[in-house]
Amino acid sequence: MLIFYPGFNPTTDQGMFDKPVGAIVNTVNCKGTGKTSRGVAGQVFSRFDGAHKAYMKMCQDGKFFPGAIQMVELNPKTGAQQEGTGFFVFNVATKDDWRNPSDLAWVEAILKKLPIAIERSGVTSIAIPPLGCGEGGLNWEQQVGPLAAKYLSPLEEKGIAMHIFARDPDPAFKYTRSVPPSQNRNGMPVFYPRPEQSAAPVFSDEIWFAGIGARPQTERNPKGSPPQVVAKMERMGELLAKEGWGLRSGAAAGADSAFEEGFLRVIGAKRAIYLPHEGFNGRRSDGVSTFGPRMDDIGKEAEKIALGLHPKGEELSGFARGAMTRNAYQLLGYELNAPSQIVICYTHGGGEVGGTGQSLRLARERKIPVLNLGDSRCKTKSAEQLVEVAKQMVTGLTLDQALKTLPMEQRTQATR
């Protein structure tokens, strides 16, 4: 349910803290702020020291960027950072510098990611202030509110209660209700107990696929992903997102971006985008849907896997080394312990060529099925047909066997 609390003053009103919630959204900038700052951030940080420390570290490390979400799990009684409590503060960057206004694009990026963050945290309720409004300068009723309703209302079907401290942008919505401003003033923390089911790994029963492939076809890159294949990948991404599948990809132009574009059309679709380095194609890690290189033991293991499979592994350096290492996460997950159930990709002629060839060698070694749109057997198939083939392949069928599950007329096309 979307519950609106009109008349909220982010500087003085404390009602965000007396509602039974499992998470609180905290609006911040990317340069750092103290516990006594004005507005929501000062109220949150004065109560939850762990959220402030985690936020300041990201700012000091230069890893917090506009539009990002930082999930911090806390002990709601002590305010200290603690895993396993089921209570979270989501620090969301609605500003770059506190002196400057918010940008609507940053706020929309946050609203797109919030459903993913909520699902990953396992919370069933959340308190949300008017993002980017007030000191941020954005207009709630005309700009932010309609976007909030658009991106958050689908969570109602999943039983998520959203306490939004702003006026209902469209009172005609039958699924909303509002309460008096007097209920915004108390500020005594009340929290839902952690649901039993949320202790399990989020998405543990879901299907994740690696959506990767060649960069766009150009005069200089004639063996890249052709425009018609890119369009097909976008459509496949959208269809698989609606099926509840999760996408693992790498933010590169061409195939990677095509799959992600399809997923962005579906609210709440699960994405894990791995970067070869921070800032790649203008992307930054946010710890929610985008992840940068790891510098720990797992990162070293990912690099070892990558270099061991590449024909000239020890000679790789810089971007090439980072890109090959990134491929290991796309195939095996960020912890290297949850393999993708299938690789869907494009390479010229369906071969193990180019940068994608590295991932295909790893898939072959780990016995992960591959659906390559460059394969002659796939060229005449529509996005809808290929999605059905992929669904069959994750059950253990080979490409030929999966193609035989299509209607006869479509099967005949596959052998031409």
Contacts in CASP RR format, 6 or more apart in sequence:
PFRMAT RR
TARGET T0000
AUTHOR 0000-0000-0000
METHOD contacts of the structure
MODEL  1
MLIFYPGFNPTTDQGMFDKPVGAIVNTVNCKGTGKTSRGVAGQVFSRFDG
AHKAYMKMCQDGKFFPGAIQMVELNPKTGAQQEGTGFFVFNVATKDDWRN
PSDLAWVEAILKKLPIAIERSGVTSIAIPPLGCGEGGLNWEQQVGPLAAK
YLSPLEEKGIAMHIFARDPDPAFKYTRSVPPSQNRNGMPVFYPRPEQSAA
PVFSDEIWFAGIGARPQTERNPKGSPPQVVAKMERMGELLAKEGWGLRSG
AAAGADSAFEEGFLRVIGAKRAIYLPHEGFNGRRSDGVSTFGPRMDDIGK
EAEKIALGLHPKGEELSGFARGAMTRNAYQLLGYELNAPSQIVICYTHGG
GEVGGTGQSLRLARERKIPVLNLGDSRCKTKSAEQLVEVAKQMVTGLTLD
QALKTLPMEQRTQATR
1 156 0 8 1.000
1 159 0 8 1.000
1 161 0 8 1.000
1 162 0 8 1.000
1 175 0 8 1.000
1 176 0 8 1.000
1 177 0 8 1.000
2 149 0 8 1.000
2 152 0 8 1.000
2 153 0 8 1.000
2 156 0 8 1.000
2 162 0 8 1.000
2 164 0 8 1.000
2 168 0 8 1.000
2 173 0 8 1.000
2 175 0 8 1.000
2 176 0 8 1.000
3 161 0 8 1.000
3 162 0 8 1.000
3 163 0 8 1.000
3 164 0 8 1.000
3 176 0 8 1.000
3 177 0 8 1.000
3 178 0 8 1.000
3 179 0 8 1.000
4 164 0 8 1.000
4 165 0 8 1.000
4 166 0 8 1.000
4 167 0 8 1.000
4 168 0 8 1.000
4 176 0 8 1.000
4 177 0 8 1.000
4 178 0 8 1.000
4 179 0 8 1.000
5 15 0 8 1.000
5 163 0 8 1.000
5 164 0 8 1.000
5 165 0 8 1.000
5 166 0 8 1.000
5 178 0 8 1.000
5 179 0 8 1.000
5 181 0 8 1.000
5 183 0 8 1.000
5 184 0 8 1.000
6 166 0 8 1.000
6 167 0 8 1.000
6 168 0 8 1.000
6 178 0 8 1.000
6 181 0 8 1.000
7 13 0 8 1.000
7 166 0 8 1.000
7 167 0 8 1.000
7 181 0 8 1.000
7 184 0 8 1.000
8 129 0 8 1.000
8 130 0 8 1.000
8 165 0 8 1.000
8 166 0 8 1.000
8 181 0 8 1.000
8 184 0 8 1.000
9 184 0 8 1.000
10 39 0 8 1.000
10 40 0 8 1.000
10 129 0 8 1.000
10 130 0 8 1.000
10 134 0 8 1.000
10 135 0 8 1.000
10 165 0 8 1.000
11 38 0 8 1.000
11 39 0 8 1.000
12 185 0 8 1.000
13 165 0 8 1.000
13 181 0 8 1.000
13 184 0 8 1.000
13 185 0 8 1.000
14 43 0 8 1.000
14 184 0 8 1.000
14 185 0 8 1.000
14 186 0 8 1.000
14 187 0 8 1.000
15 127 0 8 1.000
15 165 0 8 1.000
15 183 0 8 1.000
15 184 0 8 1.000
15 185 0 8 1.000
15 186 0 8 1.000
15 187 0 8 1.000
16 24 0 8 1.000
16 40 0 8 1.000
16 43 0 8 1.000
16 127 0 8 1.000
16 129 0 8 1.000
16 163 0 8 1.000
16 165 0 8 1.000
16 187 0 8 1.000
17 24 0 8 1.000
17 43 0 8 1.000
17 47 0 8 1.000
17 127 0 8 1.000
17 186 0 8 1.000
17 187 0 8 1.000
17 188 0 8 1.000
17 189 0 8 1.000
17 190 0 8 1.000
18 186 0 8 1.000
18 187 0 8 1.000
18 188 0 8 1.000
18 189 0 8 1.000
18 190 0 8 1.000
19 125 0 8 1.000
19 127 0 8 1.000
19 163 0 8 1.000
19 190 0 8 1.000
20 125 0 8 1.000
20 190 0 8 1.000
20 191 0 8 1.000
20 192 0 8 1.000
21 123 0 8 1.000
21 125 0 8 1.000
21 126 0 8 1.000
21 127 0 8 1.000
21 161 0 8 1.000
21 163 0 8 1.000
21 190 0 8 1.000
21 191 0 8 1.000
21 192 0 8 1.000
22 86 0 8 1.000
22 87 0 8 1.000
22 88 0 8 1.000
22 121 0 8 1.000
22 123 0 8 1.000
22 124 0 8 1.000
22 125 0 8 1.000
22 126 0 8 1.000
22 191 0 8 1.000
22 192 0 8 1.000
23 87 0 8 1.000
23 88 0 8 1.000
23 89 0 8 1.000
23 90 0 8 1.000
23 118 0 8 1.000
23 121 0 8 1.000
23 123 0 8 1.000
23 125 0 8 1.000
23 126 0 8 1.000
23 127 0 8 1.000
24 44 0 8 1.000
24 88 0 8 1.000
24 89 0 8 1.000
24 90 0 8 1.000
24 126 0 8 1.000
24 127 0 8 1.000
25 89 0 8 1.000
25 90 0 8 1.000
25 92 0 8 1.000
25 114 0 8 1.000
25 126 0 8 1.000
25 127 0 8 1.000
25 128 0 8 1.000
25 129 0 8 1.000
25 131 0 8 1.000
26 40 0 8 1.000
26 41 0 8 1.000
26 44 0 8 1.000
26 45 0 8 1.000
26 51 0 8 1.000
26 89 0 8 1.000
26 90 0 8 1.000
26 91 0 8 1.000
26 92 0 8 1.000
26 129 0 8 1.000
27 40 0 8 1.000
27 41 0 8 1.000
27 92 0 8 1.000
27 94 0 8 1.000
27 95 0 8 1.000
27 129 0 8 1.000
27 131 0 8 1.000
27 132 0 8 1.000
28 41 0 8 1.000
28 55 0 8 1.000
28 64 0 8 1.000
28 91 0 8 1.000
28 92 0 8 1.000
28 93 0 8 1.000
28 94 0 8 1.000
28 95 0 8 1.000
29 93 0 8 1.000
29 94 0 8 1.000
29 95 0 8 1.000
29 96 0 8 1.000
29 97 0 8 1.000
29 98 0 8 1.000
30 59 0 8 1.000
30 62 0 8 1.000
30 64 0 8 1.000
30 65 0 8 1.000
30 66 0 8 1.000
30 68 0 8 1.000
30 93 0 8 1.000
30 95 0 8 1.000
30 96 0 8 1.000
30 97 0 8 1.000
31 59 0 8 1.000
31 96 0 8 1.000
31 97 0 8 1.000
31 98 0 8 1.000
32 55 0 8 1.000
32 56 0 8 1.000
32 59 0 8 1.000
32 98 0 8 1.000
33 41 0 8 1.000
33 42 0 8 1.000
33 45 0 8 1.000
33 98 0 8 1.000
34 41 0 8 1.000
34 42 0 8 1.000
34 45 0 8 1.000
34 52 0 8 1.000
35 42 0 8 1.000
35 45 0 8 1.000
35 46 0 8 1.000
35 49 0 8 1.000
35 52 0 8 1.000
36 42 0 8 1.000
36 46 0 8 1.000
37 45 0 8 1.000
37 98 0 8 1.000
38 135 0 8 1.000
39 135 0 8 1.000
40 129 0 8 1.000
44 51 0 8 1.000
44 52 0 8 1.000
44 89 0 8 1.000
45 51 0 8 1.000
45 52 0 8 1.000
45 55 0 8 1.000
47 79 0 8 1.000
47 189 0 8 1.000
48 72 0 8 1.000
48 74 0 8 1.000
48 79 0 8 1.000
48 89 0 8 1.000
49 79 0 8 1.000
49 80 0 8 1.000
50 72 0 8 1.000
50 74 0 8 1.000
50 79 0 8 1.000
50 80 0 8 1.000
50 81 0 8 1.000
51 72 0 8 1.000
51 74 0 8 1.000
51 79 0 8 1.000
51 81 0 8 1.000
51 89 0 8 1.000
51 91 0 8 1.000
53 81 0 8 1.000
54 70 0 8 1.000
54 72 0 8 1.000
54 81 0 8 1.000
54 91 0 8 1.000
55 64 0 8 1.000
55 70 0 8 1.000
55 72 0 8 1.000
55 91 0 8 1.000
58 64 0 8 1.000
58 70 0 8 1.000
58 91 0 8 1.000
63 278 0 8 1.000
63 284 0 8 1.000
63 285 0 8 1.000
64 70 0 8 1.000
64 91 0 8 1.000
64 93 0 8 1.000
65 93 0 8 1.000
65 96 0 8 1.000
65 284 0 8 1.000
65 286 0 8 1.000
66 93 0 8 1.000
66 94 0 8 1.000
66 95 0 8 1.000
66 96 0 8 1.000
66 103 0 8 1.000
66 106 0 8 1.000
66 109 0 8 1.000
67 92 0 8 1.000
67 93 0 8 1.000
67 94 0 8 1.000
67 106 0 8 1.000
67 107 0 8 1.000
67 109 0 8 1.000
67 110 0 8 1.000
67 113 0 8 1.000
67 286 0 8 1.000
68 92 0 8 1.000
68 93 0 8 1.000
68 110 0 8 1.000
68 284 0 8 1.000
68 286 0 8 1.000
68 287 0 8 1.000
68 288 0 8 1.000
69 90 0 8 1.000
69 91 0 8 1.000
69 92 0 8 1.000
69 93 0 8 1.000
69 110 0 8 1.000
69 113 0 8 1.000
69 114 0 8 1.000
69 117 0 8 1.000
69 286 0 8 1.000
69 287 0 8 1.000
69 288 0 8 1.000
70 90 0 8 1.000
70 91 0 8 1.000
70 92 0 8 1.000
70 286 0 8 1.000
70 287 0 8 1.000
71 88 0 8 1.000
71 90 0 8 1.000
71 117 0 8 1.000
71 120 0 8 1.000
71 121 0 8 1.000
71 287 0 8 1.000
71 288 0 8 1.000
72 81 0 8 1.000
72 88 0 8 1.000
72 89 0 8 1.000
72 90 0 8 1.000
72 91 0 8 1.000
73 81 0 8 1.000
73 82 0 8 1.000
73 83 0 8 1.000
73 84 0 8 1.000
73 85 0 8 1.000
73 86 0 8 1.000
73 87 0 8 1.000
73 88 0 8 1.000
73 121 0 8 1.000
74 80 0 8 1.000
74 81 0 8 1.000
74 82 0 8 1.000
74 85 0 8 1.000
74 87 0 8 1.000
74 88 0 8 1.000
74 89 0 8 1.000
75 81 0 8 1.000
75 82 0 8 1.000
75 85 0 8 1.000
75 87 0 8 1.000
76 85 0 8 1.000
76 87 0 8 1.000
76 189 0 8 1.000
76 191 0 8 1.000
84 194 0 8 1.000
84 199 0 8 1.000
85 194 0 8 1.000
86 121 0 8 1.000
86 122 0 8 1.000
86 123 0 8 1.000
86 194 0 8 1.000
86 198 0 8 1.000
87 123 0 8 1.000
87 191 0 8 1.000
87 194 0 8 1.000
88 121 0 8 1.000
88 123 0 8 1.000
90 114 0 8 1.000
90 117 0 8 1.000
90 126 0 8 1.000
92 110 0 8 1.000
92 114 0 8 1.000
92 131 0 8 1.000
93 106 0 8 1.000
93 110 0 8 1.000
94 102 0 8 1.000
94 106 0 8 1.000
94 107 0 8 1.000
94 110 0 8 1.000
94 131 0 8 1.000
94 132 0 8 1.000
94 136 0 8 1.000
95 101 0 8 1.000
95 102 0 8 1.000
95 106 0 8 1.000
95 132 0 8 1.000
95 136 0 8 1.000
98 135 0 8 1.000
101 136 0 8 1.000
101 137 0 8 1.000
101 138 0 8 1.000
102 131 0 8 1.000
102 132 0 8 1.000
102 133 0 8 1.000
102 136 0 8 1.000
102 137 0 8 1.000
102 138 0 8 1.000
104 138 0 8 1.000
104 143 0 8 1.000
104 144 0 8 1.000
104 147 0 8 1.000
107 131 0 8 1.000
107 132 0 8 1.000
107 138 0 8 1.000
107 144 0 8 1.000
107 147 0 8 1.000
108 147 0 8 1.000
108 151 0 8 1.000
110 131 0 8 1.000
111 131 0 8 1.000
111 147 0 8 1.000
111 148 0 8 1.000
111 150 0 8 1.000
111 151 0 8 1.000
111 152 0 8 1.000
112 151 0 8 1.000
112 264 0 8 1.000
112 267 0 8 1.000
112 268 0 8 1.000
113 286 0 8 1.000
113 288 0 8 1.000
113 289 0 8 1.000
114 128 0 8 1.000
114 151 0 8 1.000
114 152 0 8 1.000
115 151 0 8 1.000
115 152 0 8 1.000
115 154 0 8 1.000
115 155 0 8 1.000
115 267 0 8 1.000
115 268 0 8 1.000
116 268 0 8 1.000
116 269 0 8 1.000
116 270 0 8 1.000
116 271 0 8 1.000
116 288 0 8 1.000
116 289 0 8 1.000
117 288 0 8 1.000
118 126 0 8 1.000
118 155 0 8 1.000
118 160 0 8 1.000
119 158 0 8 1.000
119 202 0 8 1.000
119 203 0 8 1.000
119 268 0 8 1.000
119 270 0 8 1.000
120 202 0 8 1.000
120 203 0 8 1.000
120 288 0 8 1.000
121 198 0 8 1.000
121 202 0 8 1.000
122 195 0 8 1.000
122 198 0 8 1.000
122 202 0 8 1.000
123 160 0 8 1.000
123 192 0 8 1.000
123 198 0 8 1.000
124 159 0 8 1.000
124 160 0 8 1.000
124 161 0 8 1.000
124 192 0 8 1.000
124 195 0 8 1.000
125 160 0 8 1.000
125 161 0 8 1.000
125 162 0 8 1.000
125 163 0 8 1.000
125 192 0 8 1.000
126 160 0 8 1.000
126 161 0 8 1.000
126 162 0 8 1.000
126 163 0 8 1.000
127 163 0 8 1.000
127 165 0 8 1.000
128 148 0 8 1.000
128 152 0 8 1.000
128 162 0 8 1.000
128 163 0 8 1.000
128 164 0 8 1.000
128 165 0 8 1.000
129 165 0 8 1.000
129 166 0 8 1.000
130 140 0 8 1.000
130 144 0 8 1.000
130 145 0 8 1.000
130 164 0 8 1.000
130 165 0 8 1.000
130 166 0 8 1.000
131 138 0 8 1.000
131 144 0 8 1.000
131 148 0 8 1.000
132 138 0 8 1.000
132 144 0 8 1.000
133 139 0 8 1.000
133 140 0 8 1.000
133 144 0 8 1.000
133 166 0 8 1.000
138 144 0 8 1.000
140 166 0 8 1.000
140 167 0 8 1.000
140 169 0 8 1.000
141 167 0 8 1.000
141 169 0 8 1.000
144 166 0 8 1.000
145 166 0 8 1.000
145 169 0 8 1.000
146 169 0 8 1.000
146 170 0 8 1.000
148 164 0 8 1.000
148 166 0 8 1.000
148 169 0 8 1.000
149 169 0 8 1.000
149 170 0 8 1.000
149 173 0 8 1.000
150 267 0 8 1.000
151 267 0 8 1.000
152 162 0 8 1.000
152 164 0 8 1.000
153 173 0 8 1.000
153 175 0 8 1.000
154 267 0 8 1.000
154 268 0 8 1.000
155 162 0 8 1.000
156 162 0 8 1.000
156 175 0 8 1.000
165 184 0 8 1.000
167 178 0 8 1.000
168 176 0 8 1.000
168 178 0 8 1.000
170 176 0 8 1.000
171 178 0 8 1.000
203 246 0 8 1.000
203 270 0 8 1.000
206 244 0 8 1.000
206 245 0 8 1.000
206 246 0 8 1.000
206 270 0 8 1.000
207 243 0 8 1.000
207 244 0 8 1.000
207 245 0 8 1.000
207 246 0 8 1.000
207 341 0 8 1.000
207 342 0 8 1.000
207 394 0 8 1.000
208 245 0 8 1.000
208 246 0 8 1.000
208 247 0 8 1.000
208 248 0 8 1.000
208 270 0 8 1.000
208 272 0 8 1.000
208 333 0 8 1.000
208 338 0 8 1.000
208 340 0 8 1.000
208 341 0 8 1.000
209 240 0 8 1.000
209 245 0 8 1.000
209 246 0 8 1.000
209 247 0 8 1.000
209 248 0 8 1.000
209 340 0 8 1.000
209 341 0 8 1.000
209 342 0 8 1.000
209 343 0 8 1.000
209 344 0 8 1.000
209 390 0 8 1.000
209 394 0 8 1.000
210 248 0 8 1.000
210 249 0 8 1.000
210 330 0 8 1.000
210 331 0 8 1.000
210 340 0 8 1.000
210 342 0 8 1.000
210 343 0 8 1.000
210 344 0 8 1.000
210 345 0 8 1.000
210 359 0 8 1.000
210 363 0 8 1.000
210 368 0 8 1.000
211 233 0 8 1.000
211 247 0 8 1.000
211 248 0 8 1.000
211 249 0 8 1.000
211 255 0 8 1.000
211 256 0 8 1.000
211 259 0 8 1.000
211 330 0 8 1.000
211 343 0 8 1.000
211 344 0 8 1.000
211 345 0 8 1.000
212 249 0 8 1.000
212 250 0 8 1.000
212 255 0 8 1.000
212 256 0 8 1.000
212 259 0 8 1.000
212 327 0 8 1.000
212 330 0 8 1.000
212 343 0 8 1.000
212 344 0 8 1.000
212 345 0 8 1.000
212 356 0 8 1.000
212 359 0 8 1.000
213 225 0 8 1.000
213 252 0 8 1.000
213 254 0 8 1.000
213 255 0 8 1.000
213 256 0 8 1.000
213 345 0 8 1.000
213 346 0 8 1.000
213 347 0 8 1.000
213 356 0 8 1.000
214 221 0 8 1.000
214 223 0 8 1.000
214 224 0 8 1.000
214 225 0 8 1.000
214 254 0 8 1.000
214 255 0 8 1.000
214 346 0 8 1.000
214 347 0 8 1.000
214 348 0 8 1.000
214 354 0 8 1.000
214 356 0 8 1.000
215 221 0 8 1.000
215 224 0 8 1.000
215 225 0 8 1.000
215 252 0 8 1.000
215 253 0 8 1.000
215 254 0 8 1.000
215 255 0 8 1.000
216 224 0 8 1.000
216 225 0 8 1.000
216 227 0 8 1.000
216 230 0 8 1.000
216 253 0 8 1.000
216 254 0 8 1.000
217 223 0 8 1.000
217 224 0 8 1.000
217 225 0 8 1.000
217 226 0 8 1.000
217 227 0 8 1.000
218 224 0 8 1.000
223 348 0 8 1.000
223 353 0 8 1.000
224 254 0 8 1.000
224 346 0 8 1.000
224 348 0 8 1.000
225 233 0 8 1.000
225 254 0 8 1.000
225 255 0 8 1.000
225 258 0 8 1.000
225 346 0 8 1.000
229 255 0 8 1.000
229 346 0 8 1.000
229 373 0 8 1.000
229 374 0 8 1.000
230 254 0 8 1.000
230 255 0 8 1.000
230 258 0 8 1.000
231 258 0 8 1.000
232 373 0 8 1.000
232 382 0 8 1.000
232 383 0 8 1.000
232 386 0 8 1.000
233 255 0 8 1.000
233 258 0 8 1.000
233 259 0 8 1.000
233 344 0 8 1.000
233 346 0 8 1.000
233 373 0 8 1.000
233 383 0 8 1.000
234 258 0 8 1.000
234 259 0 8 1.000
234 261 0 8 1.000
234 262 0 8 1.000
235 262 0 8 1.000
235 383 0 8 1.000
235 384 0 8 1.000
236 259 0 8 1.000
236 262 0 8 1.000
236 344 0 8 1.000
236 383 0 8 1.000
236 386 0 8 1.000
236 387 0 8 1.000
236 390 0 8 1.000
237 247 0 8 1.000
237 258 0 8 1.000
237 259 0 8 1.000
237 262 0 8 1.000
237 263 0 8 1.000
238 262 0 8 1.000
238 263 0 8 1.000
238 265 0 8 1.000
238 266 0 8 1.000
239 383 0 8 1.000
239 384 0 8 1.000
239 387 0 8 1.000
240 246 0 8 1.000
240 247 0 8 1.000
240 263 0 8 1.000
240 387 0 8 1.000
240 390 0 8 1.000
241 247 0 8 1.000
241 262 0 8 1.000
241 263 0 8 1.000
241 265 0 8 1.000
241 266 0 8 1.000
241 269 0 8 1.000
241 270 0 8 1.000
242 266 0 8 1.000
243 387 0 8 1.000
243 391 0 8 1.000
244 269 0 8 1.000
244 270 0 8 1.000
245 270 0 8 1.000
246 263 0 8 1.000
246 269 0 8 1.000
246 270 0 8 1.000
246 271 0 8 1.000
246 272 0 8 1.000
247 259 0 8 1.000
247 260 0 8 1.000
247 263 0 8 1.000
247 269 0 8 1.000
247 270 0 8 1.000
247 271 0 8 1.000
247 272 0 8 1.000
247 273 0 8 1.000
248 271 0 8 1.000
248 272 0 8 1.000
248 273 0 8 1.000
248 274 0 8 1.000
248 329 0 8 1.000
248 330 0 8 1.000
248 331 0 8 1.000
248 333 0 8 1.000
248 340 0 8 1.000
249 256 0 8 1.000
249 259 0 8 1.000
249 260 0 8 1.000
249 271 0 8 1.000
249 272 0 8 1.000
249 273 0 8 1.000
249 274 0 8 1.000
249 330 0 8 1.000
250 256 0 8 1.000
250 273 0 8 1.000
250 274 0 8 1.000
250 275 0 8 1.000
250 276 0 8 1.000
250 326 0 8 1.000
250 330 0 8 1.000
251 257 0 8 1.000
251 260 0 8 1.000
251 273 0 8 1.000
251 274 0 8 1.000
251 275 0 8 1.000
251 280 0 8 1.000
251 281 0 8 1.000
251 283 0 8 1.000
251 290 0 8 1.000
252 281 0 8 1.000
253 281 0 8 1.000
255 345 0 8 1.000
255 346 0 8 1.000
255 356 0 8 1.000
259 344 0 8 1.000
260 271 0 8 1.000
260 273 0 8 1.000
263 269 0 8 1.000
263 270 0 8 1.000
263 271 0 8 1.000
271 289 0 8 1.000
272 289 0 8 1.000
272 291 0 8 1.000
272 329 0 8 1.000
272 333 0 8 1.000
272 334 0 8 1.000
273 283 0 8 1.000
273 289 0 8 1.000
273 290 0 8 1.000
273 291 0 8 1.000
274 291 0 8 1.000
274 292 0 8 1.000
274 326 0 8 1.000
274 329 0 8 1.000
274 330 0 8 1.000
274 334 0 8 1.000
275 283 0 8 1.000
275 284 0 8 1.000
275 285 0 8 1.000
275 290 0 8 1.000
275 291 0 8 1.000
275 292 0 8 1.000
275 293 0 8 1.000
275 326 0 8 1.000
276 293 0 8 1.000
276 319 0 8 1.000
276 322 0 8 1.000
276 323 0 8 1.000
276 325 0 8 1.000
276 326 0 8 1.000
277 292 0 8 1.000
277 293 0 8 1.000
277 319 0 8 1.000
277 322 0 8 1.000
278 284 0 8 1.000
278 285 0 8 1.000
278 292 0 8 1.000
278 293 0 8 1.000
283 290 0 8 1.000
284 290 0 8 1.000
285 291 0 8 1.000
285 292 0 8 1.000
291 329 0 8 1.000
291 334 0 8 1.000
293 299 0 8 1.000
293 322 0 8 1.000
293 325 0 8 1.000
293 326 0 8 1.000
294 302 0 8 1.000
294 334 0 8 1.000
298 334 0 8 1.000
298 335 0 8 1.000
298 336 0 8 1.000
299 325 0 8 1.000
301 336 0 8 1.000
302 325 0 8 1.000
302 328 0 8 1.000
302 329 0 8 1.000
302 332 0 8 1.000
302 336 0 8 1.000
303 321 0 8 1.000
303 322 0 8 1.000
303 325 0 8 1.000
303 328 0 8 1.000
305 328 0 8 1.000
305 332 0 8 1.000
305 336 0 8 1.000
305 362 0 8 1.000
306 313 0 8 1.000
306 321 0 8 1.000
306 322 0 8 1.000
306 324 0 8 1.000
306 325 0 8 1.000
306 327 0 8 1.000
306 328 0 8 1.000
306 358 0 8 1.000
307 313 0 8 1.000
307 314 0 8 1.000
307 316 0 8 1.000
307 321 0 8 1.000
307 324 0 8 1.000
309 358 0 8 1.000
309 361 0 8 1.000
309 362 0 8 1.000
309 365 0 8 1.000
310 316 0 8 1.000
310 324 0 8 1.000
310 358 0 8 1.000
313 324 0 8 1.000
316 322 0 8 1.000
316 324 0 8 1.000
323 355 0 8 1.000
324 355 0 8 1.000
324 358 0 8 1.000
327 355 0 8 1.000
327 358 0 8 1.000
327 359 0 8 1.000
327 362 0 8 1.000
328 336 0 8 1.000
328 362 0 8 1.000
329 336 0 8 1.000
330 340 0 8 1.000
330 359 0 8 1.000
331 339 0 8 1.000
331 340 0 8 1.000
331 343 0 8 1.000
331 359 0 8 1.000
331 362 0 8 1.000
331 363 0 8 1.000
331 366 0 8 1.000
331 368 0 8 1.000
332 338 0 8 1.000
332 339 0 8 1.000
332 340 0 8 1.000
332 362 0 8 1.000
332 366 0 8 1.000
333 339 0 8 1.000
333 340 0 8 1.000
339 366 0 8 1.000
339 368 0 8 1.000
340 368 0 8 1.000
341 368 0 8 1.000
341 369 0 8 1.000
341 394 0 8 1.000
342 368 0 8 1.000
342 369 0 8 1.000
342 370 0 8 1.000
342 371 0 8 1.000
342 390 0 8 1.000
342 393 0 8 1.000
342 394 0 8 1.000
343 359 0 8 1.000
343 360 0 8 1.000
343 363 0 8 1.000
343 368 0 8 1.000
343 369 0 8 1.000
343 370 0 8 1.000
343 371 0 8 1.000
344 370 0 8 1.000
344 371 0 8 1.000
344 373 0 8 1.000
344 386 0 8 1.000
344 390 0 8 1.000
345 356 0 8 1.000
345 359 0 8 1.000
345 360 0 8 1.000
345 370 0 8 1.000
345 371 0 8 1.000
345 372 0 8 1.000
345 373 0 8 1.000
346 356 0 8 1.000
346 372 0 8 1.000
346 373 0 8 1.000
346 374 0 8 1.000
347 353 0 8 1.000
347 354 0 8 1.000
347 356 0 8 1.000
347 357 0 8 1.000
347 360 0 8 1.000
347 372 0 8 1.000
347 374 0 8 1.000
348 374 0 8 1.000
349 372 0 8 1.000
349 374 0 8 1.000
349 375 0 8 1.000
349 376 0 8 1.000
350 372 0 8 1.000
350 374 0 8 1.000
350 375 0 8 1.000
351 357 0 8 1.000
351 360 0 8 1.000
351 372 0 8 1.000
351 374 0 8 1.000
352 360 0 8 1.000
352 361 0 8 1.000
352 364 0 8 1.000
360 370 0 8 1.000
360 372 0 8 1.000
362 368 0 8 1.000
363 369 0 8 1.000
363 370 0 8 1.000
364 370 0 8 1.000
369 393 0 8 1.000
369 394 0 8 1.000
369 396 0 8 1.000
369 398 0 8 1.000
369 399 0 8 1.000
371 378 0 8 1.000
371 386 0 8 1.000
371 389 0 8 1.000
371 390 0 8 1.000
371 393 0 8 1.000
371 399 0 8 1.000
372 378 0 8 1.000
373 379 0 8 1.000
373 386 0 8 1.000
375 399 0 8 1.000
377 399 0 8 1.000
377 400 0 8 1.000
377 403 0 8 1.000
377 414 0 8 1.000
377 415 0 8 1.000
378 386 0 8 1.000
378 389 0 8 1.000
378 399 0 8 1.000
378 414 0 8 1.000
380 413 0 8 1.000
380 414 0 8 1.000
380 416 0 8 1.000
381 389 0 8 1.000
381 410 0 8 1.000
381 413 0 8 1.000
381 414 0 8 1.000
385 406 0 8 1.000
385 410 0 8 1.000
388 402 0 8 1.000
388 405 0 8 1.000
388 406 0 8 1.000
389 399 0 8 1.000
389 402 0 8 1.000
389 403 0 8 1.000
389 405 0 8 1.000
389 406 0 8 1.000
390 402 0 8 1.000
392 401 0 8 1.000
392 402 0 8 1.000
392 405 0 8 1.000
393 399 0 8 1.000
393 402 0 8 1.000
397 405 0 8 1.000
403 411 0 8 1.000
403 414 0 8 1.000
404 411 0 8 1.000
406 414 0 8 1.000
END
